[in-house]
């Protein structure tokens, strides 16, 4: 299996000019832990994660440090911008690692482990088309068989399921990740209620070629984001 088979499409992203408050609201609203920063051509410039935002919270605590602790720790321009910046382009981690759609899952796993990251943007001709997280990888590995090739039909089915969910089910497609193996569909992610969970399942069941639907969608707990 490759990145295209497990990635979350329709990625929530921001521009370099997005305000910190806007980014924080997006993470909370969509129950995600990071957003890619893209330019007008959807080229990936960086990533803003919960960790980047937490630096600002920690910097508030620095105001209460004694003067001699501040003097000993010194002042670093890069750290100052990261902890006090007001826009995505100022606080983001720049030039993130990206992968192509045909990147094998085991290569992606090694990449995340080597660089100590939780997710990696997927690009097509340099433009953002999806994102693969550790959770997506685990789901992919859970259905990987001894046959490492993925039939074109499975990819067509996956694309059709995602499109049906996005266009007709009333469920926000980026909340649902779809994995297809030999016509067997697995639905993963978090939705806002039982109605959305059922709607996503019905959308998958109505796609030609689908043999079965294994619905792992969870109901969103408030304040919890997927890793």
C-alpha positions as CSV (number, residue, x, y, z in Angstrom):
1,X,0.0,0.0,0.0
2,X,1.1,3.6,-0.7
3,X,0.4,7.0,0.7
4,X,-2.5,7.5,-1.7
5,X,-4.3,4.5,-0.2
6,X,-4.4,5.7,3.4
7,X,-3.9,9.5,3.3
8,X,-6.6,11.9,4.6
9,X,-7.6,14.1,1.6
10,X,-9.3,17.5,1.7
11,X,-6.7,18.8,4.2
12,X,-7.5,21.8,6.3
13,X,-4.7,24.3,5.6
14,X,-3.9,28.0,6.2
15,X,-2.0,30.8,4.5
16,X,1.2,32.4,6.0
17,X,-0.9,35.4,7.0
18,X,-3.4,33.4,9.1
19,X,-3.6,34.7,12.7
20,X,-2.7,32.5,15.6
21,X,-6.2,32.8,17.1
22,X,-7.6,31.6,13.8
23,X,-5.3,28.6,13.7
24,X,-6.2,27.7,17.3
25,X,-9.9,27.8,16.5
26,X,-9.4,25.6,13.4
27,X,-7.6,22.9,15.5
28,X,-10.3,23.0,18.1
29,X,-13.2,23.1,15.6
30,X,-12.0,20.3,13.4
31,X,-10.4,18.2,16.1
32,X,-7.0,18.1,14.4
33,X,-3.5,18.6,15.9
34,X,-1.8,20.5,13.0
35,X,-2.4,22.4,9.8
36,X,-0.1,22.8,6.8
37,X,0.7,26.3,5.7
38,X,0.4,26.8,1.9
39,X,0.9,29.6,-0.6
40,X,-1.6,30.7,-3.3
41,X,-0.5,27.7,-5.5
42,X,-1.0,25.1,-2.6
43,X,2.7,24.6,-2.3
44,X,3.6,23.5,1.2
45,X,5.6,26.1,3.1
46,X,5.4,24.8,6.6
47,X,3.3,23.2,9.4
48,X,1.8,24.7,12.5
49,X,1.1,22.2,15.2
50,X,-0.3,22.2,18.7
51,X,3.3,22.3,19.9
52,X,4.0,25.5,18.1
53,X,0.9,27.2,19.7
54,X,1.9,25.9,23.1
55,X,5.2,27.9,22.9
56,X,3.1,31.0,23.1
57,X,1.4,29.7,26.3
58,X,4.7,28.9,27.8
59,X,6.1,32.3,26.9
60,X,3.3,33.9,29.0
61,X,4.9,32.1,32.0
62,X,8.3,33.6,31.2
63,X,6.9,37.0,32.2
64,X,6.9,35.8,35.8
65,X,10.6,34.7,35.8
66,X,12.9,36.6,38.0
67,X,15.3,39.0,36.1
68,X,18.4,36.9,36.8
69,X,16.8,33.7,35.4
70,X,15.9,35.6,32.2
71,X,19.5,37.0,32.1
72,X,21.0,33.5,32.5
73,X,18.8,32.0,29.8
74,X,19.6,34.7,27.3
75,X,17.5,35.9,24.4
76,X,17.3,34.1,21.1
77,X,15.7,35.9,18.1
78,X,14.4,32.6,16.6
79,X,12.8,31.5,19.9
80,X,11.4,35.0,20.3
81,X,9.6,34.9,17.0
82,X,8.3,31.4,17.6
83,X,6.9,32.3,21.0
84,X,5.6,35.8,20.1
85,X,4.7,35.6,16.4
86,X,1.1,36.4,15.5
87,X,0.9,34.8,12.1
88,X,1.3,31.3,10.7
89,X,4.3,32.3,8.7
90,X,6.1,33.4,11.8
91,X,5.5,30.4,14.1
92,X,5.3,27.5,11.6
93,X,8.0,24.9,11.3
94,X,9.2,25.8,7.8
95,X,10.2,23.5,4.9
96,X,8.6,20.4,6.3
97,X,9.3,16.9,4.9
98,X,6.7,15.9,2.2
99,X,6.0,12.7,0.4
100,X,4.5,11.8,-3.0
101,X,1.3,9.8,-3.4
102,X,3.2,6.6,-4.4
103,X,5.4,6.5,-1.2
104,X,5.2,3.0,0.3
105,X,3.8,2.8,3.8
106,X,7.0,1.3,5.3
107,X,9.0,4.2,3.9
108,X,6.6,6.6,5.5
109,X,6.8,4.8,8.9
110,X,10.6,5.0,8.8
111,X,10.5,8.7,7.9
112,X,8.2,9.5,10.8
113,X,10.4,7.5,13.2
114,X,13.7,9.0,11.9
115,X,12.6,12.6,12.2
116,X,10.3,12.2,15.3
117,X,7.2,13.6,13.5
118,X,3.6,12.6,13.8
119,X,2.4,13.4,10.3
120,X,3.6,14.2,6.8
121,X,2.0,16.2,4.0
122,X,1.3,14.4,0.7
123,X,2.0,16.4,-2.5
124,X,1.3,15.9,-6.2
125,X,3.6,18.0,-8.4
126,X,4.4,20.0,-5.4
127,X,0.8,20.8,-4.4
128,X,-0.8,19.6,-1.2
129,X,-3.3,16.8,-1.8
130,X,-3.4,15.0,1.6
131,X,-1.7,14.2,4.8
132,X,-0.6,10.9,6.4
133,X,-0.6,10.6,10.2
134,X,0.6,7.8,12.5
135,X,-3.0,6.8,12.9
136,X,-3.4,6.5,9.1
137,X,-0.3,4.3,8.9
138,X,-1.6,2.0,11.6
139,X,-4.9,1.5,9.8
140,X,-3.0,0.8,6.6
141,X,-0.8,-1.8,8.2
142,X,-3.8,-3.4,9.9
143,X,-5.2,-4.4,6.5
144,X,-1.9,-5.0,4.6
145,X,-1.7,-8.5,3.1
146,X,1.2,-10.5,1.7
147,X,0.3,-9.0,-1.7
148,X,1.8,-5.5,-1.5
149,X,0.2,-4.2,-4.7
150,X,-3.2,-2.4,-4.5
151,X,-5.5,-3.0,-7.4
152,X,-6.6,0.0,-9.4
153,X,-10.2,-1.0,-8.7
154,X,-9.6,-0.4,-5.0
155,X,-8.3,3.1,-5.6
156,X,-11.3,3.8,-7.8
157,X,-13.6,2.5,-5.1
158,X,-11.9,4.6,-2.4
159,X,-12.1,7.8,-4.6
160,X,-15.8,7.1,-5.2
161,X,-16.6,6.5,-1.5
162,X,-14.8,9.8,-0.5
163,X,-16.6,11.7,-3.3
164,X,-20.0,10.3,-2.2
165,X,-19.4,11.2,1.4
166,X,-18.2,14.7,0.5
167,X,-21.0,15.5,-2.1
168,X,-24.1,13.8,-0.7
169,X,-23.9,12.4,2.8
170,X,-23.8,15.6,4.8
171,X,-20.6,14.4,6.5
172,X,-17.4,16.5,6.2
173,X,-15.1,14.3,4.1
174,X,-11.9,15.3,5.9
175,X,-13.3,13.7,9.1
176,X,-13.4,10.3,7.4
177,X,-10.5,8.2,6.2
178,X,-11.2,5.4,3.8
179,X,-9.2,2.3,3.3
180,X,-10.1,-0.3,0.7
181,X,-8.7,-3.8,0.3
182,X,-10.1,-6.1,-2.3
183,X,-13.4,-4.3,-2.2
184,X,-13.6,-4.4,1.6
185,X,-14.0,-0.8,3.0
186,X,-12.8,0.4,6.4
187,X,-14.0,3.8,7.6
188,X,-11.9,5.5,10.3
189,X,-12.0,8.9,11.9
190,X,-14.2,11.0,14.1
191,X,-17.7,12.3,13.3
192,X,-20.1,14.4,15.3
193,X,-22.9,11.9,16.0
194,X,-24.4,8.5,15.2
195,X,-26.3,10.0,12.3
196,X,-23.1,11.0,10.5
197,X,-21.5,7.6,11.3
198,X,-24.5,5.9,9.6
199,X,-24.5,8.3,6.7
200,X,-20.9,7.6,5.9
201,X,-21.5,3.9,6.0
202,X,-24.5,4.1,3.7
203,X,-22.5,6.2,1.3
204,X,-19.8,3.5,1.2
205,X,-22.4,0.7,0.8
206,X,-23.9,2.3,-2.3
207,X,-20.6,2.4,-4.3
208,X,-20.4,-0.4,-6.9
209,X,-17.6,-2.9,-6.2
210,X,-17.9,-2.5,-2.4
211,X,-18.1,-6.0,-0.8
212,X,-18.3,-5.0,2.9
213,X,-18.1,-1.9,5.1
214,X,-16.3,-2.1,8.5
215,X,-17.3,1.1,10.2
216,X,-14.7,2.2,12.8
217,X,-15.9,5.8,13.0
218,X,-15.9,7.2,16.5
219,X,-18.2,9.9,17.9
220,X,-16.1,13.1,18.6
221,X,-15.4,13.7,22.3
222,X,-15.1,17.4,22.9
223,X,-11.6,18.7,23.0
224,X,-9.9,15.5,21.8
225,X,-7.9,15.5,18.6
226,X,-6.6,12.5,16.7
227,X,-2.9,11.8,16.9
